[in-house]
């Protein structure tokens, strides 16, 4: 199944890269089962530094 998804992942990565500057993959630490932190990765769907910009938006 992974072999079939590689072209799809490559196309999505290329689309993200062409749409805006910054990394293609976003990594974030989350809390998992049993309270253990883990690092999740996903294709970036927001602007770079969106988490920091959110604080600016909420303070207005």
PDB file as gemmi writes it, atoms N, CA and C in Angstrom:
CRYST1    1.000    1.000    1.000  90.00  90.00  90.00 P 1                      
ATOM      1  N   UNK A   1       0.825  -1.190   0.000  1.00  0.00           N  
ATOM      2  CA  UNK A   1       0.000   0.000   0.000  1.00  0.00           C  
ATOM      3  C   UNK A   1       0.873   1.261   0.000  1.00  0.00           C  
ATOM      4  N   UNK A   2       1.959   1.230   0.756  1.00  0.00           N  
ATOM      5  CA  UNK A   2       2.850   2.400   0.817  1.00  0.00           C  
ATOM      6  C   UNK A   2       3.427   2.705  -0.556  1.00  0.00           C  
ATOM      7  N   UNK A   3       3.778   1.658  -1.306  1.00  0.00           N  
ATOM      8  CA  UNK A   3       4.344   1.853  -2.636  1.00  0.00           C  
ATOM      9  C   UNK A   3       3.344   2.580  -3.536  1.00  0.00           C  
ATOM     10  N   UNK A   4       2.065   2.283  -3.382  1.00  0.00           N  
ATOM     11  CA  UNK A   4       1.044   2.941  -4.192  1.00  0.00           C  
ATOM     12  C   UNK A   4       0.831   4.395  -3.773  1.00  0.00           C  
ATOM     13  N   UNK A   5       1.102   4.705  -2.509  1.00  0.00           N  
ATOM     14  CA  UNK A   5       0.875   6.057  -2.003  1.00  0.00           C  
ATOM     15  C   UNK A   5       2.058   6.996  -2.210  1.00  0.00           C  
ATOM     16  N   UNK A   6       3.223   6.471  -2.524  1.00  0.00           N  
ATOM     17  CA  UNK A   6       4.408   7.319  -2.717  1.00  0.00           C  
ATOM     18  C   UNK A   6       4.178   8.398  -3.778  1.00  0.00           C  
ATOM     19  N   UNK A   7       3.605   8.089  -4.939  1.00  0.00           N  
ATOM     20  CA  UNK A   7       3.362   9.162  -5.920  1.00  0.00           C  
ATOM     21  C   UNK A   7       2.369  10.217  -5.402  1.00  0.00           C  
ATOM     22  N   UNK A   8       1.390   9.787  -4.641  1.00  0.00           N  
ATOM     23  CA  UNK A   8       0.420  10.730  -4.068  1.00  0.00           C  
ATOM     24  C   UNK A   8       1.122  11.645  -3.064  1.00  0.00           C  
ATOM     25  N   UNK A   9       1.928  11.059  -2.180  1.00  0.00           N  
ATOM     26  CA  UNK A   9       2.669  11.851  -1.193  1.00  0.00           C  
ATOM     27  C   UNK A   9       3.612  12.822  -1.891  1.00  0.00           C  
ATOM     28  N   UNK A  10       4.262  12.374  -2.950  1.00  0.00           N  
ATOM     29  CA  UNK A  10       5.180  13.248  -3.689  1.00  0.00           C  
ATOM     30  C   UNK A  10       4.415  14.414  -4.316  1.00  0.00           C  
ATOM     31  N   UNK A  11       3.251  14.148  -4.875  1.00  0.00           N  
ATOM     32  CA  UNK A  11       2.456  15.211  -5.486  1.00  0.00           C  
ATOM     33  C   UNK A  11       1.970  16.213  -4.440  1.00  0.00           C  
ATOM     34  N   UNK A  12       1.525  15.721  -3.300  1.00  0.00           N  
ATOM     35  CA  UNK A  12       1.076  16.622  -2.225  1.00  0.00           C  
ATOM     36  C   UNK A  12       2.251  17.456  -1.727  1.00  0.00           C  
ATOM     37  N   UNK A  13       3.401  16.813  -1.522  1.00  0.00           N  
ATOM     38  CA  UNK A  13       4.589  17.543  -1.079  1.00  0.00           C  
ATOM     39  C   UNK A  13       5.002  18.617  -2.068  1.00  0.00           C  
ATOM     40  N   UNK A  14       4.944  18.321  -3.331  1.00  0.00           N  
ATOM     41  CA  UNK A  14       5.277  19.300  -4.363  1.00  0.00           C  
ATOM     42  C   UNK A  14       4.283  20.461  -4.366  1.00  0.00           C  
ATOM     43  N   UNK A  15       3.010  20.144  -4.188  1.00  0.00           N  
ATOM     44  CA  UNK A  15       1.987  21.195  -4.149  1.00  0.00           C  
ATOM     45  C   UNK A  15       2.187  22.119  -2.949  1.00  0.00           C  
ATOM     46  N   UNK A  16       2.516  21.548  -1.801  1.00  0.00           N  
ATOM     47  CA  UNK A  16       2.760  22.362  -0.603  1.00  0.00           C  
ATOM     48  C   UNK A  16       3.980  23.251  -0.825  1.00  0.00           C  
ATOM     49  N   UNK A  17       5.020  22.687  -1.389  1.00  0.00           N  
ATOM     50  CA  UNK A  17       6.269  23.430  -1.624  1.00  0.00           C  
ATOM     51  C   UNK A  17       6.046  24.584  -2.602  1.00  0.00           C  
ATOM     52  N   UNK A  18       5.250  24.358  -3.638  1.00  0.00           N  
ATOM     53  CA  UNK A  18       5.008  25.388  -4.640  1.00  0.00           C  
ATOM     54  C   UNK A  18       4.051  26.471  -4.142  1.00  0.00           C  
ATOM     55  N   UNK A  19       3.179  26.121  -3.195  1.00  0.00           N  
ATOM     56  CA  UNK A  19       2.171  27.054  -2.707  1.00  0.00           C  
ATOM     57  C   UNK A  19       2.765  28.143  -1.821  1.00  0.00           C  
ATOM     58  N   UNK A  20       3.717  27.770  -0.973  1.00  0.00           N  
ATOM     59  CA  UNK A  20       4.289  28.745  -0.048  1.00  0.00           C  
ATOM     60  C   UNK A  20       5.659  28.280   0.413  1.00  0.00           C  
ATOM     61  N   UNK A  21       6.489  29.237   0.858  1.00  0.00           N  
ATOM     62  CA  UNK A  21       7.813  28.850   1.348  1.00  0.00           C  
ATOM     63  C   UNK A  21       7.709  28.145   2.691  1.00  0.00           C  
ATOM     64  N   UNK A  22       8.721  27.412   3.023  1.00  0.00           N  
ATOM     65  CA  UNK A  22       8.760  26.727   4.306  1.00  0.00           C  
ATOM     66  C   UNK A  22       8.822  25.227   4.125  1.00  0.00           C  
ATOM     67  N   UNK A  23       8.883  24.511   5.233  1.00  0.00           N  
ATOM     68  CA  UNK A  23       8.995  23.055   5.156  1.00  0.00           C  
ATOM     69  C   UNK A  23       7.700  22.422   4.659  1.00  0.00           C  
ATOM     70  N   UNK A  24       7.826  21.263   4.052  1.00  0.00           N  
ATOM     71  CA  UNK A  24       6.666  20.533   3.545  1.00  0.00           C  
ATOM     72  C   UNK A  24       5.973  19.794   4.690  1.00  0.00           C  
ATOM     73  N   UNK A  25       6.758  19.276   5.613  1.00  0.00           N  
ATOM     74  CA  UNK A  25       6.220  18.476   6.710  1.00  0.00           C  
ATOM     75  C   UNK A  25       6.261  19.291   8.001  1.00  0.00           C  
ATOM     76  N   UNK A  26       5.159  19.236   8.745  1.00  0.00           N  
ATOM     77  CA  UNK A  26       5.043  19.912  10.041  1.00  0.00           C  
ATOM     78  C   UNK A  26       5.172  18.851  11.127  1.00  0.00           C  
ATOM     79  N   UNK A  27       6.070  19.072  12.076  1.00  0.00           N  
ATOM     80  CA  UNK A  27       6.250  18.145  13.198  1.00  0.00           C  
ATOM     81  C   UNK A  27       5.801  18.828  14.480  1.00  0.00           C  
ATOM     82  N   UNK A  28       5.087  18.065  15.313  1.00  0.00           N  
ATOM     83  CA  UNK A  28       4.569  18.625  16.548  1.00  0.00           C  
ATOM     84  C   UNK A  28       4.549  17.536  17.614  1.00  0.00           C  
ATOM     85  N   UNK A  29       4.870  17.912  18.840  1.00  0.00           N  
ATOM     86  CA  UNK A  29       4.817  16.973  19.948  1.00  0.00           C  
ATOM     87  C   UNK A  29       3.396  16.928  20.490  1.00  0.00           C  
ATOM     88  N   UNK A  30       2.859  15.728  20.608  1.00  0.00           N  
ATOM     89  CA  UNK A  30       1.519  15.514  21.144  1.00  0.00           C  
ATOM     90  C   UNK A  30       1.614  14.546  22.318  1.00  0.00           C  
ATOM     91  N   UNK A  31       0.576  14.505  23.106  1.00  0.00           N  
ATOM     92  CA  UNK A  31       0.517  13.573  24.224  1.00  0.00           C  
ATOM     93  C   UNK A  31      -0.296  12.367  23.782  1.00  0.00           C  
ATOM     94  N   UNK A  32       0.283  11.183  23.928  1.00  0.00           N  
ATOM     95  CA  UNK A  32      -0.355   9.961  23.469  1.00  0.00           C  
ATOM     96  C   UNK A  32      -0.903   9.132  24.612  1.00  0.00           C  
ATOM     97  N   UNK A  33      -1.116   7.879  24.318  1.00  0.00           N  
ATOM     98  CA  UNK A  33      -1.654   6.932  25.290  1.00  0.00           C  
ATOM     99  C   UNK A  33      -0.755   6.853  26.517  1.00  0.00           C  
ATOM    100  N   UNK A  34      -1.357   6.888  27.664  1.00  0.00           N  
ATOM    101  CA  UNK A  34      -0.595   6.813  28.898  1.00  0.00           C  
ATOM    102  C   UNK A  34       0.141   8.093  29.227  1.00  0.00           C  
ATOM    103  N   UNK A  35      -0.179   9.185  28.545  1.00  0.00           N  
ATOM    104  CA  UNK A  35       0.467  10.466  28.805  1.00  0.00           C  
ATOM    105  C   UNK A  35       1.867  10.587  28.232  1.00  0.00           C  
ATOM    106  N   UNK A  36       2.262   9.646  27.385  1.00  0.00           N  
ATOM    107  CA  UNK A  36       3.605   9.683  26.808  1.00  0.00           C  
ATOM    108  C   UNK A  36       3.619  10.604  25.589  1.00  0.00           C  
ATOM    109  N   UNK A  37       4.558  11.544  25.544  1.00  0.00           N  
ATOM    110  CA  UNK A  37       4.645  12.425  24.370  1.00  0.00           C  
ATOM    111  C   UNK A  37       5.220  11.674  23.167  1.00  0.00           C  
ATOM    112  N   UNK A  38       4.753  12.050  21.996  1.00  0.00           N  
ATOM    113  CA  UNK A  38       5.296  11.508  20.757  1.00  0.00           C  
ATOM    114  C   UNK A  38       5.312  12.632  19.718  1.00  0.00           C  
ATOM    115  N   UNK A  39       6.124  12.463  18.705  1.00  0.00           N  
ATOM    116  CA  UNK A  39       6.226  13.463  17.653  1.00  0.00           C  
ATOM    117  C   UNK A  39       5.414  12.976  16.459  1.00  0.00           C  
ATOM    118  N   UNK A  40       4.439  13.783  16.068  1.00  0.00           N  
ATOM    119  CA  UNK A  40       3.644  13.450  14.888  1.00  0.00           C  
ATOM    120  C   UNK A  40       4.091  14.330  13.734  1.00  0.00           C  
ATOM    121  N   UNK A  41       3.927  13.812  12.548  1.00  0.00           N  
ATOM    122  CA  UNK A  41       4.304  14.562  11.352  1.00  0.00           C  
ATOM    123  C   UNK A  41       3.132  14.542  10.382  1.00  0.00           C  
ATOM    124  N   UNK A  42       2.924  15.678   9.726  1.00  0.00           N  
ATOM    125  CA  UNK A  42       1.874  15.766   8.714  1.00  0.00           C  
ATOM    126  C   UNK A  42       2.301  16.784   7.674  1.00  0.00           C  
ATOM    127  N   UNK A  43       1.641  16.742   6.533  1.00  0.00           N  
ATOM    128  CA  UNK A  43       1.907  17.765   5.536  1.00  0.00           C  
ATOM    129  C   UNK A  43       1.435  19.103   6.078  1.00  0.00           C  
ATOM    130  N   UNK A  44       2.230  20.126   5.849  1.00  0.00           N  
ATOM    131  CA  UNK A  44       1.884  21.457   6.341  1.00  0.00           C  
ATOM    132  C   UNK A  44       0.679  21.985   5.580  1.00  0.00           C  
ATOM    133  N   UNK A  45      -0.345  22.393   6.323  1.00  0.00           N  
ATOM    134  CA  UNK A  45      -1.557  22.928   5.704  1.00  0.00           C  
ATOM    135  C   UNK A  45      -1.784  24.374   6.097  1.00  0.00           C  
ATOM    136  N   UNK A  46      -0.869  24.945   6.883  1.00  0.00           N  
ATOM    137  CA  UNK A  46      -0.989  26.330   7.343  1.00  0.00           C  
ATOM    138  C   UNK A  46       0.268  27.091   6.944  1.00  0.00           C  
ATOM    139  N   UNK A  47       0.281  28.363   7.227  1.00  0.00           N  
ATOM    140  CA  UNK A  47       1.480  29.155   6.968  1.00  0.00           C  
ATOM    141  C   UNK A  47       2.548  28.787   7.985  1.00  0.00           C  
ATOM    142  N   UNK A  48       3.787  29.080   7.657  1.00  0.00           N  
ATOM    143  CA  UNK A  48       4.886  28.846   8.585  1.00  0.00           C  
ATOM    144  C   UNK A  48       4.668  29.717   9.824  1.00  0.00           C  
ATOM    145  N   UNK A  49       4.956  29.213  11.008  1.00  0.00           N  
ATOM    146  CA  UNK A  49       4.804  29.911  12.290  1.00  0.00           C  
ATOM    147  C   UNK A  49       3.340  30.215  12.629  1.00  0.00           C  
ATOM    148  N   UNK A  50       2.422  29.391  12.173  1.00  0.00           N  
ATOM    149  CA  UNK A  50       0.998  29.628  12.427  1.00  0.00           C  
ATOM    150  C   UNK A  50       0.678  29.588  13.920  1.00  0.00           C  
ATOM    151  N   UNK A  51       1.361  28.730  14.674  1.00  0.00           N  
ATOM    152  CA  UNK A  51       1.083  28.651  16.112  1.00  0.00           C  
ATOM    153  C   UNK A  51       1.449  29.961  16.815  1.00  0.00           C  
ATOM    154  N   UNK A  52       2.555  30.583  16.429  1.00  0.00           N  
ATOM    155  CA  UNK A  52       2.931  31.858  17.031  1.00  0.00           C  
ATOM    156  C   UNK A  52       1.998  32.974  16.570  1.00  0.00           C  
ATOM    157  N   UNK A  53       1.589  32.935  15.307  1.00  0.00           N  
ATOM    158  CA  UNK A  53       0.684  33.955  14.793  1.00  0.00           C  
ATOM    159  C   UNK A  53      -0.695  33.873  15.432  1.00  0.00           C  
ATOM    160  N   UNK A  54      -1.113  32.672  15.845  1.00  0.00           N  
ATOM    161  CA  UNK A  54      -2.415  32.490  16.482  1.00  0.00           C  
ATOM    162  C   UNK A  54      -2.506  33.315  17.765  1.00  0.00           C  
ATOM    163  N   UNK A  55      -1.435  33.395  18.513  1.00  0.00           N  
ATOM    164  CA  UNK A  55      -1.417  34.187  19.757  1.00  0.00           C  
ATOM    165  C   UNK A  55      -1.650  35.669  19.454  1.00  0.00           C  
ATOM    166  N   UNK A  56      -1.081  36.124  18.348  1.00  0.00           N  
ATOM    167  CA  UNK A  56      -1.291  37.524  17.962  1.00  0.00           C  
ATOM    168  C   UNK A  56      -2.753  37.775  17.576  1.00  0.00           C  
ATOM    169  N   UNK A  57      -3.361  36.842  16.909  1.00  0.00           N  
ATOM    170  CA  UNK A  57      -4.745  36.990  16.486  1.00  0.00           C  
ATOM    171  C   UNK A  57      -5.703  36.960  17.679  1.00  0.00           C  
ATOM    172  N   UNK A  58      -5.426  36.115  18.671  1.00  0.00           N  
ATOM    173  CA  UNK A  58      -6.293  35.987  19.836  1.00  0.00           C  
ATOM    174  C   UNK A  58      -6.192  37.185  20.771  1.00  0.00           C  
ATOM    175  N   UNK A  59      -5.087  37.922  20.713  1.00  0.00           N  
ATOM    176  CA  UNK A  59      -4.892  39.030  21.657  1.00  0.00           C  
ATOM    177  C   UNK A  59      -5.558  40.316  21.178  1.00  0.00           C  
ATOM    178  N   UNK A  60      -6.098  40.326  19.969  1.00  0.00           N  
ATOM    179  CA  UNK A  60      -6.732  41.561  19.468  1.00  0.00           C  
ATOM    180  C   UNK A  60      -8.197  41.597  19.760  1.00  0.00           C  
TER     181      UNK A  60                                                      
END                                                                             
